């Protein structure tokens, strides 16, 4: 069973992964804007949704509320 203290310990890998997720989220967001400008709405919305998920994951990893393993 997971120890309560272990749940709030953030490792270096988690912090590095948070940065990677944030960078991917920004790229997905920029891509979704380009697709939207080209009137490719379903694809734009899909990538926007992906960028939001990755941004949330980055925040959770940064706050030690999610773990990479």
Phi, psi and omega in degrees: 000144183288127176287140182301320180294321179298330182293337184251009177269123183255125179267168178299323180299321180294319180294318178295320179293326177299318178295318179298316179296320179297318179295317178296321180298317179296318179296317178297320179297314179298319178296320180296324177295319178296316178297321178297317178299329179273008179064028174263070191296314180300318179292322179296316180293320178300312181292327176297316178299318178297320180295323178294316178300316181292324177294318177297316179300318179299316180296315181296320177294318180297322181273005181061031177261358174221158180236151183281341182254000000 
